[in-house]
Amino acid sequence: MPSALSKQFAAFVQRSPQPQVILGTQSASRRAILDDLATQHQFTYSVITADIDEQAIRDPDPRVLVLKLAHAKAAAIMRKLRDSDSLVRPGYLVTCDQVHGWLDWGGHECVMARLHSNSA
């Protein structure tokens, strides 16, 4: 059964004709989820990694930490896109992260950002 996030993402993709969709993670499980969505909703996507030092980003609250990590990944990928002129059309960037707390809940978050090309 599709999650609420996958339904929300599919709705975003359907609103834009041929959006540029970028997955900002190396996670095989997240790629598999997006592969399923892409097949169901007939879109393509590319993968760009953030290549950030995740150990440099810390917070004692796992819920806050996952958001900080996901946002840092999004910011790094946006810099890569701008620096390389790879942003060819408006679209969406999806970054995710998760942590597992030793005595706490841990957390998992995804960040979805709208992409705007220089020409749009």
MOPAC internal coordinates of N, CA, C and O (Angstrom, degrees):
PM7 1SCF
backbone

  N    0.0000 0     0.00 0     0.00 0    0    0    0
  C    1.4493 1     0.00 0     0.00 0    1    0    0
  C    1.5320 1   109.03 1     0.00 0    2    1    0
  O    1.2310 1   119.86 1   -47.84 1    3    2    1
  N    1.3167 1   117.87 1   132.16 1    3    2    1
  C    1.4629 1   120.83 1  -179.16 1    5    3    2
  C    1.5282 1   111.29 1   -65.20 1    6    5    3
  O    1.2310 1   120.79 1   -39.38 1    7    6    5
  N    1.3245 1   116.09 1   140.62 1    7    6    5
  C    1.4597 1   120.56 1   177.53 1    9    7    6
  C    1.5258 1   109.97 1   -76.39 1   10    9    7
  O    1.2310 1   121.34 1   -12.52 1   11   10    9
  N    1.3181 1   115.04 1   167.48 1   11   10    9
  C    1.4712 1   120.00 1   177.47 1   13   11   10
  C    1.5208 1   110.31 1   -61.15 1   14   13   11
  O    1.2310 1   120.42 1   142.10 1   15   14   13
  N    1.3576 1   116.80 1   -37.90 1   15   14   13
  C    1.4647 1   120.14 1   179.59 1   17   15   14
  C    1.5189 1   110.87 1   -65.42 1   18   17   15
  O    1.2310 1   119.79 1   137.79 1   19   18   17
  N    1.3408 1   118.00 1   -42.21 1   19   18   17
  C    1.4600 1   119.17 1  -179.29 1   21   19   18
  C    1.5208 1   111.10 1   -67.86 1   22   21   19
  O    1.2310 1   119.84 1   145.38 1   23   22   21
  N    1.3143 1   117.92 1   -34.62 1   23   22   21
  C    1.4741 1   120.40 1   175.71 1   25   23   22
  C    1.5278 1   110.41 1   -65.74 1   26   25   23
  O    1.2310 1   120.75 1   137.70 1   27   26   25
  N    1.3347 1   116.17 1   -42.30 1   27   26   25
  C    1.4660 1   120.80 1   179.39 1   29   27   26
  C    1.5334 1   109.70 1   -64.04 1   30   29   27
  O    1.2310 1   120.30 1   136.14 1   31   30   29
  N    1.3351 1   117.04 1   -43.86 1   31   30   29
  C    1.4522 1   120.62 1   179.95 1   33   31   30
  C    1.5244 1   110.85 1   -62.76 1   34   33   31
  O    1.2310 1   120.46 1   135.76 1   35   34   33
  N    1.3205 1   116.72 1   -44.24 1   35   34   33
  C    1.4656 1   120.88 1   179.25 1   37   35   34
  C    1.5294 1   110.53 1   -60.22 1   38   37   35
  O    1.2310 1   120.30 1   140.67 1   39   38   37
  N    1.3131 1   117.04 1   -39.33 1   39   38   37
  C    1.4688 1   120.34 1   178.29 1   41   39   38
  C    1.5258 1   110.56 1   -64.16 1   42   41   39
  O    1.2310 1   119.89 1   138.97 1   43   42   41
  N    1.3415 1   117.81 1   -41.03 1   43   42   41
  C    1.4619 1   121.33 1   177.35 1   45   43   42
  C    1.5189 1   110.67 1   -60.91 1   46   45   43
  O    1.2310 1   120.63 1   133.04 1   47   46   45
  N    1.3296 1   116.40 1   -46.96 1   47   46   45
  C    1.4636 1   120.81 1  -177.11 1   49   47   46
  C    1.5161 1   110.96 1   -63.11 1   50   49   47
  O    1.2310 1   120.21 1   140.30 1   51   50   49
  N    1.3257 1   117.21 1   -39.70 1   51   50   49
  C    1.4595 1   120.29 1  -177.78 1   53   51   50
  C    1.5232 1   112.40 1   -68.40 1   54   53   51
  O    1.2310 1   119.65 1   157.38 1   55   54   53
  N    1.3333 1   118.27 1   -22.62 1   55   54   53
  C    1.4661 1   121.20 1   179.74 1   57   55   54
  C    1.5146 1   113.07 1   -73.74 1   58   57   55
  O    1.2310 1   119.67 1   157.06 1   59   58   57
  N    1.3127 1   118.23 1   -22.94 1   59   58   57
  C    1.4618 1   121.78 1  -176.22 1   61   59   58
  C    1.5205 1   110.05 1  -110.75 1   62   61   59
  O    1.2310 1   120.01 1   -52.22 1   63   62   61
  N    1.3237 1   117.58 1   127.78 1   63   62   61
  C    1.4660 1   118.87 1   176.53 1   65   63   62
  C    1.5357 1   109.70 1   -69.98 1   66   65   63
  O    1.2310 1   120.42 1   -59.09 1   67   66   65
  N    1.3285 1   116.80 1   120.91 1   67   66   65
  C    1.4573 1   123.52 1   177.68 1   69   67   66
  C    1.5308 1   113.30 1    48.32 1   70   69   67
  O    1.2310 1   119.74 1  -123.51 1   71   70   69
  N    1.3164 1   118.11 1    56.49 1   71   70   69
  C    1.4706 1   118.71 1   179.62 1   73   71   70
  C    1.5230 1   110.76 1   -71.15 1   74   73   71
  O    1.2310 1   121.21 1   -26.06 1   75   74   73
  N    1.3087 1   115.28 1   153.94 1   75   74   73
  C    1.4510 1   120.97 1   171.61 1   77   75   74
  C    1.5270 1   106.08 1   -80.56 1   78   77   75
  O    1.2310 1   119.77 1   -61.96 1   79   78   77
  N    1.3193 1   118.04 1   118.04 1   79   78   77
  C    1.4538 1   122.58 1  -179.86 1   81   79   78
  C    1.5156 1   108.30 1  -112.48 1   82   81   79
  O    1.2310 1   120.93 1   -52.60 1   83   82   81
  N    1.3366 1   115.82 1   127.40 1   83   82   81
  C    1.4542 1   121.57 1  -179.06 1   85   83   82
  C    1.5186 1   108.46 1  -125.17 1   86   85   83
  O    1.2310 1   121.07 1   -50.38 1   87   86   85
  N    1.3185 1   115.56 1   129.62 1   87   86   85
  C    1.4553 1   122.00 1   174.04 1   89   87   86
  C    1.5185 1   107.11 1   -99.84 1   90   89   87
  O    1.2310 1   120.74 1   -58.81 1   91   90   89
  N    1.3087 1   116.19 1   121.19 1   91   90   89
  C    1.4602 1   121.18 1  -176.56 1   93   91   90
  C    1.5126 1   112.28 1  -100.77 1   94   93   91
  O    1.2310 1   120.24 1  -117.27 1   95   94   93
  N    1.3263 1   117.15 1    62.73 1   95   94   93
  C    1.4582 1   121.04 1   179.64 1   97   95   94
  C    1.5179 1   110.11 1  -157.68 1   98   97   95
  O    1.2310 1   121.11 1   -23.57 1   99   98   97
  N    1.3230 1   115.48 1   156.43 1   99   98   97
  C    1.4599 1   121.22 1   174.74 1  101   99   98
  C    1.5224 1   111.00 1   -98.34 1  102  101   99
  O    1.2310 1   119.96 1  -179.04 1  103  102  101
  N    1.3101 1   117.68 1     0.96 1  103  102  101
  C    1.4580 1   122.84 1  -174.79 1  105  103  102
  C    1.5307 1   112.30 1   -67.37 1  106  105  103
  O    1.2310 1   121.06 1   -57.42 1  107  106  105
  N    1.3214 1   115.57 1   122.58 1  107  106  105
  C    1.4665 1   120.26 1   177.87 1  109  107  106
  C    1.5256 1   111.32 1   -65.82 1  110  109  107
  O    1.2310 1   119.99 1   144.57 1  111  110  109
  N    1.3163 1   117.63 1   -35.43 1  111  110  109
  C    1.4707 1   119.37 1  -179.92 1  113  111  110
  C    1.5227 1   111.45 1   -69.02 1  114  113  111
  O    1.2310 1   119.94 1   143.20 1  115  114  113
  N    1.3277 1   117.73 1   -36.80 1  115  114  113
  C    1.4719 1   119.85 1   177.59 1  117  115  114
  C    1.5246 1   110.75 1   -71.09 1  118  117  115
  O    1.2310 1   120.61 1   145.54 1  119  118  117
  N    1.3160 1   116.44 1   -34.46 1  119  118  117
  C    1.4737 1   119.62 1   175.16 1  121  119  118
  C    1.5246 1   110.02 1   -63.58 1  122  121  119
  O    1.2310 1   120.37 1   139.15 1  123  122  121
  N    1.3201 1   116.91 1   -40.85 1  123  122  121
  C    1.4649 1   120.63 1   179.53 1  125  123  122
  C    1.5352 1   110.74 1   -63.42 1  126  125  123
  O    1.2310 1   120.60 1   139.78 1  127  126  125
  N    1.3219 1   116.45 1   -40.22 1  127  126  125
  C    1.4670 1   120.14 1   177.72 1  129  127  126
  C    1.5205 1   110.04 1   -62.83 1  130  129  127
  O    1.2310 1   120.42 1   134.14 1  131  130  129
  N    1.3386 1   116.80 1   -45.86 1  131  130  129
  C    1.4625 1   119.56 1  -179.03 1  133  131  130
  C    1.5272 1   111.27 1   -70.28 1  134  133  131
  O    1.2310 1   120.00 1   148.04 1  135  134  133
  N    1.3298 1   117.60 1   -31.96 1  135  134  133
  C    1.4728 1   120.03 1   173.74 1  137  135  134
  C    1.5222 1   110.58 1   -58.85 1  138  137  135
  O    1.2310 1   120.78 1   134.50 1  139  138  137
  N    1.3265 1   116.11 1   -45.50 1  139  138  137
  C    1.4697 1   120.39 1   178.55 1  141  139  138
  C    1.5273 1   111.49 1   -61.97 1  142  141  139
  O    1.2310 1   120.66 1   134.57 1  143  142  141
  N    1.3382 1   116.34 1   -45.43 1  143  142  141
  C    1.4675 1   119.89 1   178.37 1  145  143  142
  C    1.5239 1   111.42 1   -62.46 1  146  145  143
  O    1.2310 1   120.70 1   137.72 1  147  146  145
  N    1.3235 1   116.26 1   -42.28 1  147  146  145
  C    1.4696 1   120.62 1  -179.02 1  149  147  146
  C    1.5195 1   110.62 1   -63.02 1  150  149  147
  O    1.2310 1   120.47 1   140.91 1  151  150  149
  N    1.3133 1   116.70 1   -39.09 1  151  150  149
  C    1.4626 1   120.30 1   178.42 1  153  151  150
  C    1.5305 1   110.65 1   -67.92 1  154  153  151
  O    1.2310 1   120.76 1   134.47 1  155  154  153
  N    1.3107 1   116.15 1   -45.53 1  155  154  153
  C    1.4722 1   120.83 1  -178.83 1  157  155  154
  C    1.5161 1   112.60 1   -64.07 1  158  157  155
  O    1.2310 1   120.57 1   142.18 1  159  158  157
  N    1.3357 1   116.51 1   -37.82 1  159  158  157
  C    1.4690 1   120.56 1  -172.55 1  161  159  158
  C    1.5240 1   113.10 1  -112.15 1  162  161  159
  O    1.2310 1   120.20 1  -169.70 1  163  162  161
  N    1.3022 1   117.22 1    10.30 1  163  162  161
  C    1.4607 1   124.98 1   171.89 1  165  163  162
  C    1.5265 1   113.80 1    53.54 1  166  165  163
  O    1.2310 1   121.41 1  -118.20 1  167  166  165
  N    1.3340 1   114.91 1    61.80 1  167  166  165
  C    1.4575 1   120.16 1   172.51 1  169  167  166
  C    1.5216 1   108.11 1  -138.37 1  170  169  167
  O    1.2310 1   120.84 1   -15.52 1  171  170  169
  N    1.2996 1   116.00 1   164.48 1  171  170  169
  C    1.4604 1   121.69 1   176.53 1  173  171  170
  C    1.5232 1   108.49 1  -113.95 1  174  173  171
  O    1.2310 1   121.23 1   -17.46 1  175  174  173
  N    1.3051 1   115.26 1   162.54 1  175  174  173
  C    1.4625 1   119.66 1   178.24 1  177  175  174
  C    1.5181 1   109.18 1  -147.94 1  178  177  175
  O    1.2310 1   121.28 1   -16.67 1  179  178  177
  N    1.3175 1   115.16 1   163.33 1  179  178  177
  C    1.4549 1   120.67 1   174.63 1  181  179  178
  C    1.5277 1   108.42 1  -122.12 1  182  181  179
  O    1.2310 1   120.91 1   -16.40 1  183  182  181
  N    1.3097 1   115.87 1   163.60 1  183  182  181
  C    1.4611 1   121.65 1   179.49 1  185  183  182
  C    1.5201 1   108.09 1  -115.96 1  186  185  183
  O    1.2310 1   121.08 1   -51.65 1  187  186  185
  N    1.3170 1   115.54 1   128.35 1  187  186  185
  C    1.4636 1   121.96 1   174.18 1  189  187  186
  C    1.5228 1   106.40 1  -130.47 1  190  189  187
  O    1.2310 1   120.54 1   -51.56 1  191  190  189
  N    1.3194 1   116.58 1   128.44 1  191  190  189
  C    1.4606 1   119.49 1   179.75 1  193  191  190
  C    1.5209 1   110.33 1   -91.96 1  194  193  191
  O    1.2310 1   121.36 1   -28.20 1  195  194  193
  N    1.3251 1   115.01 1   151.80 1  195  194  193
  C    1.4579 1   120.68 1  -176.43 1  197  195  194
  C    1.5277 1   112.45 1   -79.88 1  198  197  195
  O    1.2310 1   120.48 1   147.39 1  199  198  197
  N    1.3197 1   116.69 1   -32.61 1  199  198  197
  C    1.4632 1   121.68 1  -178.76 1  201  199  198
  C    1.5319 1   111.98 1    53.62 1  202  201  199
  O    1.2310 1   121.04 1  -130.06 1  203  202  201
  N    1.3263 1   115.62 1    49.94 1  203  202  201
  C    1.4631 1   120.66 1   178.06 1  205  203  202
  C    1.5334 1   109.08 1  -105.04 1  206  205  203
  O    1.2310 1   120.85 1   -17.06 1  207  206  205
  N    1.3137 1   115.98 1   162.94 1  207  206  205
  C    1.4586 1   122.05 1   174.80 1  209  207  206
  C    1.5317 1   107.68 1   -87.63 1  210  209  207
  O    1.2310 1   120.78 1   -86.58 1  211  210  209
  N    1.3030 1   116.11 1    93.42 1  211  210  209
  C    1.4724 1   120.35 1  -176.93 1  213  211  210
  C    1.5235 1   111.97 1   -65.04 1  214  213  211
  O    1.2310 1   119.92 1   152.98 1  215  214  213
  N    1.3189 1   117.76 1   -27.02 1  215  214  213
  C    1.4676 1   120.73 1   179.66 1  217  215  214
  C    1.5278 1   112.02 1   -68.12 1  218  217  215
  O    1.2310 1   120.39 1   159.65 1  219  218  217
  N    1.3303 1   116.85 1   -20.35 1  219  218  217
  C    1.4611 1   120.69 1   179.54 1  221  219  218
  C    1.5333 1   111.81 1   -79.03 1  222  221  219
  O    1.2310 1   120.28 1   168.11 1  223  222  221
  N    1.3224 1   117.08 1   -11.89 1  223  222  221
  C    1.4642 1   121.82 1  -178.94 1  225  223  222
  C    1.5206 1   107.68 1  -105.84 1  226  225  223
  O    1.2310 1   120.33 1   -65.01 1  227  226  225
  N    1.3037 1   116.97 1   114.99 1  227  226  225
  C    1.4591 1   121.71 1  -175.48 1  229  227  226
  C    1.5254 1   110.95 1  -131.65 1  230  229  227
  O    1.2310 1   120.79 1   -28.45 1  231  230  229
  N    1.3067 1   116.10 1   151.55 1  231  230  229
  C    1.4517 1   123.50 1   170.95 1  233  231  230
  C    1.5265 1   106.49 1  -162.18 1  234  233  231
  O    1.2310 1   119.94 1   -41.17 1  235  234  233
  N    1.3308 1   117.73 1   138.83 1  235  234  233
  C    1.4676 1   119.05 1  -179.22 1  237  235  234
  C    1.5329 1   113.56 1   -69.05 1  238  237  235
  O    1.2310 1   120.12 1   157.96 1  239  238  237
  N    1.3191 1   117.37 1   -22.04 1  239  238  237
  C    1.4645 1   121.44 1  -179.93 1  241  239  238
  C    1.5292 1   109.05 1   -92.88 1  242  241  239
  O    1.2310 1   119.83 1   -64.81 1  243  242  241
  N    1.3265 1   117.94 1   115.19 1  243  242  241
  C    1.4694 1   119.80 1  -178.23 1  245  243  242
  C    1.5214 1   113.71 1   -57.99 1  246  245  243
  O    1.2310 1   120.30 1   147.40 1  247  246  245
  N    1.3175 1   117.03 1   -32.60 1  247  246  245
  C    1.4692 1   120.28 1   179.62 1  249  247  246
  C    1.5222 1   110.97 1   -66.80 1  250  249  247
  O    1.2310 1   120.34 1   142.14 1  251  250  249
  N    1.3160 1   116.96 1   -37.86 1  251  250  249
  C    1.4652 1   122.02 1   178.36 1  253  251  250
  C    1.5352 1   109.50 1   -74.75 1  254  253  251
  O    1.2310 1   120.60 1   140.36 1  255  254  253
  N    1.3257 1   116.45 1   -39.64 1  255  254  253
  C    1.4602 1   120.54 1  -179.15 1  257  255  254
  C    1.5203 1   112.07 1   -59.68 1  258  257  255
  O    1.2310 1   119.72 1   135.14 1  259  258  257
  N    1.3345 1   118.15 1   -44.86 1  259  258  257
  C    1.4610 1   118.97 1  -178.32 1  261  259  258
  C    1.5229 1   111.30 1   -64.53 1  262  261  259
  O    1.2310 1   120.14 1   143.72 1  263  262  261
  N    1.3230 1   117.34 1   -36.28 1  263  262  261
  C    1.4667 1   119.57 1   176.78 1  265  263  262
  C    1.5220 1   111.07 1   -67.02 1  266  265  263
  O    1.2310 1   120.29 1   137.50 1  267  266  265
  N    1.3262 1   117.06 1   -42.50 1  267  266  265
  C    1.4652 1   120.10 1   177.95 1  269  267  266
  C    1.5306 1   110.69 1   -60.26 1  270  269  267
  O    1.2310 1   120.51 1   135.70 1  271  270  269
  N    1.3199 1   116.64 1   -44.30 1  271  270  269
  C    1.4603 1   120.62 1  -179.85 1  273  271  270
  C    1.5290 1   111.72 1   -64.59 1  274  273  271
  O    1.2310 1   120.54 1   134.12 1  275  274  273
  N    1.3265 1   116.57 1   -45.88 1  275  274  273
  C    1.4646 1   119.91 1  -179.55 1  277  275  274
  C    1.5271 1   111.27 1   -63.51 1  278  277  275
  O    1.2310 1   120.44 1   138.77 1  279  278  277
  N    1.3308 1   116.76 1   -41.23 1  279  278  277
  C    1.4730 1   119.79 1   178.43 1  281  279  278
  C    1.5285 1   111.32 1   -67.89 1  282  281  279
  O    1.2310 1   119.96 1   141.62 1  283  282  281
  N    1.3300 1   117.69 1   -38.38 1  283  282  281
  C    1.4627 1   120.57 1   178.36 1  285  283  282
  C    1.5272 1   110.26 1   -63.83 1  286  285  283
  O    1.2310 1   120.39 1   139.25 1  287  286  285
  N    1.3322 1   116.87 1   -40.75 1  287  286  285
  C    1.4581 1   120.43 1   176.96 1  289  287  286
  C    1.5285 1   110.45 1   -61.97 1  290  289  287
  O    1.2310 1   120.41 1   135.33 1  291  290  289
  N    1.3271 1   116.83 1   -44.67 1  291  290  289
  C    1.4701 1   120.40 1   179.86 1  293  291  290
  C    1.5287 1   110.54 1   -61.02 1  294  293  291
  O    1.2310 1   120.19 1   135.57 1  295  294  293
  N    1.3255 1   117.24 1   -44.43 1  295  294  293
  C    1.4674 1   120.73 1  -179.20 1  297  295  294
  C    1.5277 1   111.01 1   -63.26 1  298  297  295
  O    1.2310 1   120.04 1   138.13 1  299  298  297
  N    1.3337 1   117.53 1   -41.87 1  299  298  297
  C    1.4660 1   121.09 1  -179.90 1  301  299  298
  C    1.5276 1   110.97 1   -64.98 1  302  301  299
  O    1.2310 1   120.53 1   138.60 1  303  302  301
  N    1.3163 1   116.58 1   -41.40 1  303  302  301
  C    1.4693 1   119.79 1  -179.91 1  305  303  302
  C    1.5235 1   110.46 1   -68.95 1  306  305  303
  O    1.2310 1   119.94 1   141.07 1  307  306  305
  N    1.3103 1   117.71 1   -38.93 1  307  306  305
  C    1.4679 1   120.07 1   177.21 1  309  307  306
  C    1.5304 1   110.36 1   -61.38 1  310  309  307
  O    1.2310 1   120.19 1   140.31 1  311  310  309
  N    1.3400 1   117.25 1   -39.69 1  311  310  309
  C    1.4724 1   119.86 1   176.47 1  313  311  310
  C    1.5249 1   110.37 1   -62.21 1  314  313  311
  O    1.2310 1   120.35 1   136.25 1  315  314  313
  N    1.3276 1   116.93 1   -43.75 1  315  314  313
  C    1.4707 1   120.55 1   178.09 1  317  315  314
  C    1.5254 1   110.77 1   -59.09 1  318  317  315
  O    1.2310 1   120.54 1   135.70 1  319  318  317
  N    1.3268 1   116.58 1   -44.30 1  319  318  317
  C    1.4577 1   120.54 1  -178.76 1  321  319  318
  C    1.5244 1   111.19 1   -63.84 1  322  321  319
  O    1.2310 1   120.71 1   135.35 1  323  322  321
  N    1.3160 1   116.24 1   -44.65 1  323  322  321
  C    1.4687 1   119.91 1  -179.82 1  325  323  322
  C    1.5244 1   111.65 1   -66.30 1  326  325  323
  O    1.2310 1   120.59 1   137.92 1  327  326  325
  N    1.3380 1   116.47 1   -42.08 1  327  326  325
  C    1.4688 1   120.80 1  -178.18 1  329  327  326
  C    1.5199 1   112.69 1   -66.66 1  330  329  327
  O    1.2310 1   120.34 1   150.71 1  331  330  329
  N    1.3240 1   116.95 1   -29.29 1  331  330  329
  C    1.4678 1   120.25 1  -176.00 1  333  331  330
  C    1.5256 1   113.26 1  -103.67 1  334  333  331
  O    1.2310 1   120.19 1  -178.34 1  335  334  333
  N    1.3266 1   117.25 1     1.66 1  335  334  333
  C    1.4680 1   121.86 1  -175.82 1  337  335  334
  C    1.5303 1   111.97 1    54.75 1  338  337  335
  O    1.2310 1   120.66 1  -144.71 1  339  338  337
  N    1.3293 1   116.34 1    35.29 1  339  338  337
  C    1.4680 1   121.37 1  -178.96 1  341  339  338
  C    1.5205 1   112.68 1   -86.62 1  342  341  339
  O    1.2310 1   120.26 1   173.56 1  343  342  341
  N    1.3045 1   117.11 1    -6.44 1  343  342  341
  C    1.4534 1   120.33 1  -179.71 1  345  343  342
  C    1.5212 1   108.10 1   -84.62 1  346  345  343
  O    1.2310 1   120.92 1   -86.87 1  347  346  345
  N    1.3301 1   115.84 1    93.13 1  347  346  345
  C    1.4542 1   120.94 1  -171.46 1  349  347  346
  C    1.5169 1   113.75 1   -90.83 1  350  349  347
  O    1.2310 1   120.24 1   157.93 1  351  350  349
  N    1.3236 1   117.15 1   -22.07 1  351  350  349
  C    1.4560 1   120.39 1   178.26 1  353  351  350
  C    1.5242 1   108.64 1  -157.50 1  354  353  351
  O    1.2310 1   119.84 1   -20.03 1  355  354  353
  N    1.3051 1   117.90 1   159.97 1  355  354  353
  C    1.4696 1   119.31 1   178.77 1  357  355  354
  C    1.5251 1   110.61 1   -59.27 1  358  357  355
  O    1.2310 1   121.04 1   -26.06 1  359  358  357
  N    1.2921 1   115.62 1   153.94 1  359  358  357
  C    1.4557 1   119.41 1   179.46 1  361  359  358
  C    1.5039 1   111.97 1  -178.71 1  362  361  359
  O    1.2310 1   121.02 1    33.53 1  363  362  361
  N    1.3441 1   115.66 1  -146.47 1  363  362  361
  C    1.4525 1   121.63 1  -173.32 1  365  363  362
  C    1.5173 1   110.73 1  -138.42 1  366  365  363
  O    1.2310 1   121.23 1   -39.46 1  367  366  365
  N    1.3169 1   115.25 1   140.54 1  367  366  365
  C    1.4489 1   123.18 1   174.23 1  369  367  366
  C    1.5221 1   107.04 1  -115.84 1  370  369  367
  O    1.2310 1   120.46 1   -53.27 1  371  370  369
  N    1.3228 1   116.72 1   126.73 1  371  370  369
  C    1.4599 1   121.81 1   179.30 1  373  371  370
  C    1.5168 1   107.93 1  -117.25 1  374  373  371
  O    1.2310 1   120.55 1   -59.28 1  375  374  373
  N    1.3456 1   116.56 1   120.72 1  375  374  373
  C    1.4573 1   121.69 1   174.26 1  377  375  374
  C    1.5166 1   108.08 1  -123.22 1  378  377  375
  O    1.2310 1   120.64 1   -30.82 1  379  378  377
  N    1.3019 1   116.39 1   149.18 1  379  378  377
  C    1.4665 1   121.49 1  -177.96 1  381  379  378
  C    1.5170 1   109.59 1  -140.92 1  382  381  379
  O    1.2310 1   121.51 1   -20.04 1  383  382  381
  N    1.3148 1   114.72 1   159.96 1  383  382  381
  C    1.4497 1   120.51 1   169.30 1  385  383  382
  C    1.5040 1   109.07 1  -156.98 1  386  385  383
  O    1.2310 1   121.28 1   -18.64 1  387  386  385
  N    1.3071 1   115.16 1   161.36 1  387  386  385
  C    1.4518 1   120.15 1   176.03 1  389  387  386
  C    1.5145 1   108.87 1  -148.23 1  390  389  387
  O    1.2310 1   121.08 1   -30.07 1  391  390  389
  N    1.3018 1   115.53 1   149.93 1  391  390  389
  C    1.4616 1   122.48 1   173.79 1  393  391  390
  C    1.5185 1   107.08 1  -136.11 1  394  393  391
  O    1.2310 1   121.79 1   -22.67 1  395  394  393
  N    1.2854 1   114.17 1   157.33 1  395  394  393
  C    1.4619 1   119.78 1   177.70 1  397  395  394
  C    1.5190 1   107.45 1  -120.41 1  398  397  395
  O    1.2310 1   120.64 1   -61.95 1  399  398  397
  N    1.3306 1   116.38 1   118.05 1  399  398  397
  C    1.4584 1   121.16 1   179.37 1  401  399  398
  C    1.5133 1   110.60 1   -79.84 1  402  401  399
  O    1.2310 1   120.75 1   -37.43 1  403  402  401
  N    1.3306 1   116.17 1   142.57 1  403  402  401
  C    1.4580 1   121.39 1  -178.88 1  405  403  402
  C    1.5219 1   111.41 1   -65.03 1  406  405  403
  O    1.2310 1   120.07 1   130.23 1  407  406  405
  N    1.3045 1   117.46 1   -49.77 1  407  406  405
  C    1.4645 1   121.17 1  -179.98 1  409  407  406
  C    1.5197 1   111.63 1  -117.04 1  410  409  407
  O    1.2310 1   120.62 1  -168.29 1  411  410  409
  N    1.3068 1   116.42 1    11.71 1  411  410  409
  C    1.4536 1   120.51 1  -173.84 1  413  411  410
  C    1.5175 1   108.79 1  -127.14 1  414  413  411
  O    1.2310 1   120.97 1    -1.03 1  415  414  413
  N    1.2897 1   115.76 1   178.97 1  415  414  413
  C    1.4499 1   124.09 1  -177.33 1  417  415  414
  C    1.5197 1   113.49 1   -63.92 1  418  417  415
  O    1.2310 1   120.16 1   147.93 1  419  418  417
  N    1.3153 1   117.31 1   -32.07 1  419  418  417
  C    1.4692 1   119.08 1  -171.14 1  421  419  418
  C    1.5078 1   108.80 1    78.11 1  422  421  419
  O    1.2310 1   119.92 1    19.99 1  423  422  421
  N    1.2989 1   117.76 1  -160.01 1  423  422  421
  C    1.4464 1   118.37 1  -179.82 1  425  423  422
  C    1.5062 1   112.94 1  -175.10 1  426  425  423
  O    1.2310 1   121.55 1   -15.94 1  427  426  425
  N    1.3198 1   114.65 1   164.06 1  427  426  425
  C    1.4617 1   122.89 1   178.95 1  429  427  426
  C    1.5202 1   106.69 1  -151.84 1  430  429  427
  O    1.2310 1   120.40 1   -53.65 1  431  430  429
  N    1.3074 1   116.84 1   126.35 1  431  430  429
  C    1.4632 1   120.49 1  -179.56 1  433  431  430
  C    1.5132 1   110.37 1  -141.00 1  434  433  431
  O    1.2310 1   121.63 1   -31.84 1  435  434  433
  N    1.3112 1   114.48 1   148.16 1  435  434  433
  C    1.4555 1   121.66 1   171.11 1  437  435  434
  C    1.5168 1   108.29 1  -121.62 1  438  437  435
  O    1.2310 1   121.19 1   -35.41 1  439  438  437
  N    1.2932 1   115.33 1   144.59 1  439  438  437
  C    1.4578 1   122.07 1   177.10 1  441  439  438
  C    1.5170 1   107.11 1  -118.63 1  442  441  439
  O    1.2310 1   120.86 1   -50.34 1  443  442  441
  N    1.3302 1   115.97 1   129.66 1  443  442  441
  C    1.4684 1   120.19 1   177.12 1  445  443  442
  C    1.5238 1   107.19 1  -116.69 1  446  445  443
  O    1.2310 1   120.71 1   -54.30 1  447  446  445
  N    1.3133 1   116.24 1   125.70 1  447  446  445
  C    1.4532 1   121.04 1  -178.89 1  449  447  446
  C    1.5297 1   109.25 1  -120.26 1  450  449  447
  O    1.2310 1   120.64 1   -37.98 1  451  450  449
  N    1.3201 1   116.38 1   142.02 1  451  450  449
  C    1.4705 1   120.77 1   173.77 1  453  451  450
  C    1.5166 1   107.61 1   -77.78 1  454  453  451
  O    1.2310 1   120.74 1   -43.11 1  455  454  453
  N    1.2995 1   116.19 1   136.89 1  455  454  453
  C    1.4586 1   121.87 1   177.39 1  457  455  454
  C    1.5176 1   108.59 1  -103.55 1  458  457  455
  O    1.2310 1   120.81 1   -41.91 1  459  458  457
  N    1.3080 1   116.05 1   138.09 1  459  458  457
  C    1.4616 1   121.90 1   177.38 1  461  459  458
  C    1.5155 1   107.99 1  -124.88 1  462  461  459
  O    1.2310 1   120.59 1   -58.02 1  463  462  461
  N    1.3000 1   116.49 1   121.98 1  463  462  461
  C    1.4662 1   119.19 1  -179.86 1  465  463  462
  C    1.5205 1   109.98 1   -75.05 1  466  465  463
  O    1.2310 1   121.07 1   -19.64 1  467  466  465
  N    1.3163 1   115.56 1   160.36 1  467  466  465
  C    1.4647 1   120.34 1   178.82 1  469  467  466
  C    1.5089 1   111.70 1   -63.45 1  470  469  467
  O    1.2310 1   120.55 1   152.52 1  471  470  469
  N    1.3266 1   116.56 1   -27.48 1  471  470  469
  C    1.4636 1   120.24 1  -177.01 1  473  471  470
  C    1.5248 1   112.44 1   -88.80 1  474  473  471
  O    1.2310 1   120.38 1   169.11 1  475  474  473
  N    1.3330 1   116.88 1   -10.89 1  475  474  473
  C    1.4733 1   119.58 1  -177.38 1  477  475  474
  C    1.5113 1   111.24 1   -90.92 1  478  477  475
  O    1.2310 1   120.10 1   180.00 1  479  478  477

